[in-house]
Amino acid sequence: MDNLNSALQTWNDKLAEIWTLLTQDPATFKGGGIWQVMLGIHGALQAIGYGLLVLFFAVGVVKTCGSFVEVKRPEQAFKLFIRFVLAKAAVGYGLDLMLAILSVVQGIVSTIITQSGVAGAGGTTLPQDVIDKINQVGFWDSIPLWAVTLIGGLFITVLSFLMILTVYSRMFKLYMYTALAPIPLSTFAGEPTSNVGKNFLRSYAGVCLEGAVIALACIIFSVMAAAPPAVDPNVSAVTAVWSYVGELIFNLLVLVGAVRMSDRIIKELMGL
């Protein structure tokens, strides 16, 4: 029981940590130190972004205008001026736009979690039938049972860390997008290169929405875990525990797979 309880406690702790991470502001994650570093990098890259903005703008003018006479036309000059101003605003205020997108998605995630009502529910625990079976085991029968619980507990612990790593990687991607934002946003200055900026914003929104998919996957698992696997009272303790652990590991594998595929699901939904 100690092997299984320890593994299940690790799993429940990681699941509880996921609920916190999905709604946590990156500015407060780990005390906010990482966010301050990313803001500093973002500010430094803004200067480079402004330089690239001029370059992309010039390239765009050359490729979209057949001659200098065409540039002198009032409507064309006004169109180029508006594009330059909007591109400069994208580089200068891109961080505010990204934070607005993140805020909207965080609100969606919070609504999903609140509406489900499972965030504060109890974690996965050993059924009483399994506990009774284990308590009735003699010394010699406890040896194979110990091996079964050790292997099962190891699998559960590994799956716990695989799941939480995916959630942490999403947080890291949010930081990386924030730091590098001025470079892709500067491509809005040129019409031929503007698709880079559009794809960047779509990809960033996709990373934010991964939180909603992860939350839904955890909610589905929590509802499934509310009805623990059935234990046959007529079989031996080793068979009963192995059957319970096998079905539990299968459910955990489904959850971990769904969490790790969250980026693929978002790409399919958004056509990325």
Secondary structure, DSSP 8 states (H G I E B T S, - for coil): -HHHHHHHHHHHHHHHHHHHHHH--GGGGGGGHHHHHHHHHHHHHHHHHHHHHHHHHHHHHHHH-SSHHHHTSHHHHHHHHHHHHHHHHHHHHHHHHHHHHHHHHHHHHHHHHHHHT-TTS------HHHHHHHHT--HHHHHHHHHHHHHHHHHHHHHHHHHHHHHHHHHHHHHHHHHHTHHHHGGGGSTTTHHHHHHHHHHHHHHHHHHHHHHHHHHHHHHHHTS-----TTS-HHHHHHHHHHHHHHHHHHHHHHHHTHHHHHHHHHT-
